[in-house]
Amino acid sequence: MEFMTAFRICGSGLAAQRAKMDVVVSNIANANTTKTSEGGPYTRKVIVLSSIPVASDFDDDLKDALRMVKVEGVVEDTGGVRMVFNPAHPDANGEGFVAMPDINTVTEMADMIMVSRAYEACVTAFDTTKSMALKTLEIGK
């Protein structure tokens, strides 16, 4: 496998984890947002990832084994809202309930840790590939 292919694969992983971290941070920041510009409470966002084949001149037998990550988009979670009794809140309905986003900050923090670890793994793979390329160049000296 050529080194540039490995760099492209690592780069796609880094970009995907960065996009996922942005979504998690947005969810945490809006965990208590009861009113958005669209109306209603904030809806939890989820990122959609897919894999795409790597375009390289790698051996045909192993070509399907190499995949890059592609961010397909960000969609709204279908979890809905949770109704919280708080009659003093300005967005409370006639019965005293407020529609709050259905965001569990503990779950979001766990996702943040997982994304951080995946990002670190991509950086490590990138650094290892770079070190192998440099060692390969030293062989020719």
C-alpha positions as CSV (number, residue, x, y, z in Angstrom):
1,M,0.0,0.0,0.0
2,E,1.3,3.4,-0.9
3,F,1.8,5.9,1.9
4,M,-0.5,8.5,0.4
5,T,-3.4,6.0,0.5
6,A,-2.8,5.5,4.3
7,F,-2.7,9.2,4.8
8,R,-6.0,9.7,3.0
9,I,-7.6,7.0,5.1
10,C,-6.3,8.5,8.3
11,G,-7.4,12.0,7.1
12,S,-10.9,10.8,6.4
13,G,-11.1,9.3,9.9
14,L,-9.9,12.5,11.5
15,A,-12.5,14.6,9.5
16,A,-15.3,12.2,10.5
17,Q,-14.4,12.3,14.2
18,R,-14.1,16.1,14.1
19,A,-17.6,16.3,12.6
20,K,-18.9,13.9,15.2
21,M,-17.4,15.9,18.0
22,D,-19.1,19.1,16.6
23,V,-22.5,17.3,16.8
24,V,-21.9,16.1,20.3
25,V,-20.8,19.5,21.5
26,S,-23.9,21.1,19.9
27,N,-26.1,18.6,21.7
28,I,-24.5,19.3,25.1
29,A,-24.7,23.1,24.5
30,N,-28.4,22.9,23.6
31,A,-29.5,20.4,26.3
32,N,-31.7,23.0,27.9
33,T,-32.8,24.9,24.8
34,T,-36.6,25.1,24.9
35,K,-37.1,27.4,21.9
36,T,-35.3,27.4,18.5
37,S,-35.8,29.5,15.4
38,E,-37.9,26.7,13.9
39,G,-40.1,26.6,17.0
40,G,-40.2,24.1,19.8
41,P,-37.3,22.6,21.7
42,Y,-33.9,21.7,20.3
43,T,-33.8,18.3,18.7
44,R,-30.8,16.1,19.4
45,K,-28.6,15.7,16.3
46,V,-26.9,12.5,15.2
47,I,-24.2,12.2,12.5
48,V,-24.5,9.6,9.7
49,L,-21.2,8.0,8.6
50,S,-20.6,5.6,5.7
51,S,-17.6,3.9,4.1
52,I,-16.4,4.5,0.6
53,P,-13.8,2.6,-1.3
54,V,-10.3,4.0,-1.5
55,A,-9.3,4.9,-5.1
56,S,-5.7,3.5,-5.3
57,D,-3.7,1.1,-7.4
58,F,-3.7,-1.5,-4.6
59,D,-3.8,-5.2,-5.4
60,D,-7.2,-6.2,-6.7
61,D,-7.6,-9.0,-4.2
62,L,-7.4,-6.7,-1.2
63,K,-8.9,-3.6,-2.8
64,D,-12.3,-4.0,-1.1
65,A,-10.6,-4.2,2.3
66,L,-9.6,-0.6,2.2
67,R,-12.3,1.9,3.0
68,M,-12.4,5.6,4.0
69,V,-15.0,7.2,6.2
70,K,-17.5,9.7,4.6
71,V,-19.8,12.0,6.5
72,E,-23.2,11.6,4.9
73,G,-24.8,14.3,7.0
74,V,-26.3,15.3,10.3
75,V,-29.9,14.2,11.0
76,E,-32.3,14.9,13.8
77,D,-32.8,12.1,16.4
78,T,-36.3,10.7,16.5
79,G,-36.3,10.5,20.3
80,G,-38.6,13.4,20.6
81,V,-39.0,15.7,23.7
82,R,-39.5,15.2,27.4
83,M,-42.1,17.1,29.3
84,V,-40.8,18.6,32.5
85,F,-43.1,20.2,35.1
86,N,-42.0,23.7,35.7
87,P,-44.9,26.2,35.9
88,A,-42.5,29.1,36.5
89,H,-40.7,28.7,33.1
90,P,-41.7,31.2,30.5
91,D,-42.2,28.4,27.9
92,A,-44.5,26.4,30.1
93,N,-47.8,25.3,28.6
94,G,-51.2,25.8,30.3
95,E,-50.7,22.8,32.5
96,G,-47.2,23.9,33.7
97,F,-45.1,21.5,31.5
98,V,-42.1,22.6,29.5
99,A,-41.0,20.7,26.3
100,M,-37.3,20.0,26.8
101,P,-34.9,18.4,24.5
102,D,-34.5,14.6,25.1
103,I,-30.7,14.9,25.6
104,N,-28.9,12.8,28.2
105,T,-25.7,14.7,29.0
106,V,-24.1,11.6,30.5
107,T,-24.6,9.8,27.2
108,E,-23.3,12.7,25.3
109,M,-20.2,12.9,27.5
110,A,-19.6,9.2,26.9
111,D,-19.9,9.8,23.2
112,M,-17.4,12.7,23.5
113,I,-14.8,10.4,25.2
114,M,-15.3,7.8,22.5
115,V,-14.9,10.3,19.8
116,S,-11.8,11.7,21.5
117,R,-10.3,8.2,21.7
118,A,-11.1,7.5,18.0
119,Y,-9.5,10.8,17.0
120,E,-6.4,9.9,19.0
121,A,-6.2,6.5,17.3
122,C,-6.4,8.2,13.9
123,V,-3.6,10.5,14.9
124,T,-1.5,7.6,16.1
125,A,-2.0,5.7,12.8
126,F,-1.1,8.9,10.9
127,D,2.1,9.3,12.9
128,T,3.1,5.7,12.6
129,T,2.6,5.8,8.8
130,K,4.7,8.9,8.7
131,S,7.5,7.2,10.7
132,M,7.4,4.2,8.4
133,A,7.7,6.5,5.3
134,L,10.7,8.3,6.9
135,K,12.4,5.0,7.8
136,T,11.8,3.8,4.2
137,L,13.6,6.9,2.9
138,E,16.5,6.3,5.3
139,I,17.0,2.8,3.7
140,G,18.1,4.4,0.5
141,K,20.9,6.5,2.1
